[in-house]
Amino acid sequence: MPANSPRINLLEGVRILDFTHVHAGPLCTYQLALMGADVIKVEAPGAGDQMRSMGEQLAPGMSPGFLGQNANKRSIALDLKTDDGVKVVRRLMGDADVIVINMRPGTADRLGIGYESAQSANSSVIYCAISGYGQSGPEADRAAMDHLIQGESGIFLATGTETQPVRVGFAIADAGTAVIASSAILGALVRRGREGPGAFLDVSMLESCMALMGLNYYNFFATGKVGPRVGPNPLAQIGSAGTWQTKDGVLLVNANNQRLFERMARALGCDALLEDDRFRDINASRKHRDELRTIFGEIFSTNTASHWDDVLRKAGVPSGQLKSPEEVVQHPQLQFRRTLTSMSNVPGMDDALTFLGAGFTVDDSPTVPTAIPPTLGRDSDEILTETGISTSEIKRLRQTGVIA
C-alpha cells in the first residue's frame, strides 16, 4: 500500500477555510482535501480540534480519529477571542473560496466568523454551516450528537431486532451528513463558476439522515406503514435472503426475488422446493419465510462459508461472507483498486500508517491522501505569509499568543 498515487486535482486552486471539529465537519473537508482543495484547518491554540484528544493518544494531540480525517490539510493555531486574531481571520476569509463550520447556531457569529462577517470580507464566498437541526426553526439551538440524531431521525427504529431498536455501529449520522455537505459545496462551486455568486449552505444532520433513509420514508409516505426491524436480514423478509451460520462463519445471501430463490434452490440441490406451494411465489414465501430459513440453515451448517459462497456465486446468486476489519483490509478488490495507502513519519507512529481513500477513482487514479495530518499549528507561519502578513508581524502575533 505505498503512497505513490498522484494528488487528485479536481479542486486544485480551491481554498477552504475549515473551522470544524470532531467528525461531521472534518470528514466533509477531508473529502474535499482528497479532491485537491487547499484545506486550512483553523484551530484554537493549546487544544485544537476536539478530536485530537478523543481516544488513545498516539502523540500529543494525535488520536486515531484525528489522523483518519485530517490528512492533506494544513493547520493554523489562531486565537479568535483576540482582536488580532479576528483581524487575521478576516484576511483568511477574504482569500477563501469556501468556509465550513459545524458549530451550534450563534457561536460562529460570536467568534466573528459568521456568514455576515464572512460575506463582508468576501462577497463570493461559499459558506457551509453544519449543525444538528439546521440554522433556523424552533429546535435550531439544540445540541446534537450522532447518537441523538440516529434516534431522532428514525435510524434506531430501522435497525436492530424485531423487539429491540439498535444504534448503527458507527457514526452514520455524522458521516452521512459529511458526504451531503461536501456534495452541497461541490454544487455551489459549480454554480459560482457558471453564474458568479457565492452561497449560504445550511446542512442539518437530522435532514441528512432522513435523506439517507429515503427508501424507508417513501414507503411510509405511500403506505402509512413503518417497516419491521429484521436485524441482520434484508428488509424484503424473504426466506432466501439473510444471514446463516455455517461450519466456520457467517454466510450472507441476497436471493430476494423469485428468480434468485429458484437459482439458490437448484444450486443447493433443493429442486423439490420449486414444486412446494409454500414457496410458489414471493407472497407465499413471505408467509413461510421462517420455514424456508430453517431448511436452508440446515444445509449451510454442513459446510464452510467459503464453500457455500463459491456454490452460490457460480449459480448467479448474490452472496458473501461476514468479514472482520482485519479481513476487509486484505480484500483483493481493495488491493487492486489501491483504496488504501500508507504514509510514514506520522506523529506518534513508529511504522507507516494506513489511510482510507474517498471511495472513488479519478481517471483510474485512487483518491487517497498524499500528505500526513498536521500537528496543531504546524503551518501557521506558512499560511500567514501567503496571506501577506510580514515576518515581523508573525513574530509579534506569536509572542502575544495570537498564533501558536
C-alpha positions, 0 to 999 in steps of 0.5 A, a space after each residue: 500500500 505505498 503512497 505513490 498515487 498522484 494528488 487528485 486535482 479536481 479542486 486544485 486552486 480551491 481554498 477552504 477555510 475549515 473551522 470544524 471539529 470532531 467528525 461531521 465537519 472534518 470528514 466533509 473537508 477531508 473529502 474535499 482535501 482528497 479532491 485537491 482543495 487547499 484545506 486550512 484547518 483553523 484551530 484554537 491554540 493549546 487544544 485544537 480540534 476536539 478530536 485530537 484528544 478523543 481516544 488513545 493518544 498516539 502523540 500529543 494531540 494525535 488520536 486515531 480519529 484525528 489522523 483518519 480525517 485530517 490528512 492533506 490539510 494544513 493547520 493554523 493555531 489562531 486565537 479568535 477571542 483576540 482582536 488580532 486574531 479576528 483581524 487575521 481571520 478576516 484576511 483568511 476569509 477574504 482569500 477563501 473560496 469556501 468556509 465550513 463550520 459545524 458549530 451550534 447556531 450563534 457561536 460562529 457569529 460570536 467568534 466573528 466568523 459568521 456568514 455576515 462577517 464572512 460575506 463582508 470580507 468576501 462577497 463570493 464566498 461559499 459558506 457551509 454551516 453544519 449543525 444538528 437541526 439546521 440554522 433556523 426553526 424552533 429546535 435550531 439551538 439544540 445540541 446534537 450528537 450522532 447518537 441523538 440524531 440516529 434516534 431522532 431521525 428514525 435510524 434506531 427504529 430501522 435497525 436492530 431486532 424485531 423487539 429491540 431498536 439498535 444504534 448503527 455501529 458507527 457514526 452514520 449520522 455524522 458521516 452521512 451528513 459529511 458526504 451531503 455537505 461536501 456534495 452541497 459545496 461541490 454544487 455551489 462551486 459549480 454554480 459560482 463558476 457558471 453564474 458568479 455568486 457565492 452561497 449560504 449552505 445550511 446542512 442539518 444532520 437530522 435532514 441528512 439522515 432522513 435523506 439517507 433513509 429515503 427508501 424507508 420514508 417513501 414507503 411510509 409516505 405511500 403506505 402509512 406503514 413503518 417497516 419491521 426491524 429484521 436485524 441482520 436480514 434484508 428488509 424484503 423478509 424473504 426466506 432466501 435472503 439473510 444471514 446463516 451460520 455455517 461450519 466456520 462463519 457467517 454466510 450472507 445471501 441476497 436471493 430476494 426475488 423469485 428468480 434468485 430463490 429458484 437459482 439458490 434452490 437448484 444450486 443447493 440441490 433443493 429442486 423439490 422446493 420449486 414444486 412446494 406451494 409454500 414457496 410458489 411465489 414471493 407472497 407465499 414465501 413471505 408467509 413461510 419465510 421462517 420455514 424456508 430459513 430453517 431448511 436452508 440453515 440446515 444445509 449451510 451448517 454442513 459446510 464452510 462459508 467459503 464453500 457455500 459462497 463459491 456454490 452460490 456465486 457460480 449459480 448467479 446468486 448474490 452472496 458473501 461472507 461476514 468479514 472482520 476489519 482485519 479481513 476487509 483490509 486484505 480484500 483483493 478488490 481493495 488491493 487492486 483498486 489501491 483504496 488504501 495507502 500508507 504514509 510514514 513519519 506520522 506523529 506518534 507512529 513508529 511504522 507507516 500508517 494506513 489511510 482510507 481513500 474517498 471511495 472513488 477513482 479519478 481517471 483510474 487514479 485512487 483518491 487517497 491522501 498524499 500528505 500526513 495530518 498536521 500537528 496543531 499549528 504546524 503551518 501557521 507561519 506558512 499560511 500567514 505569509 501567503 496571506 501577506 502578513 510580514 515576518 515581523 508581524 508573525 513574530 509579534 502575533 506569536 509572542 502575544 499568543 495570537 498564533 501558536 
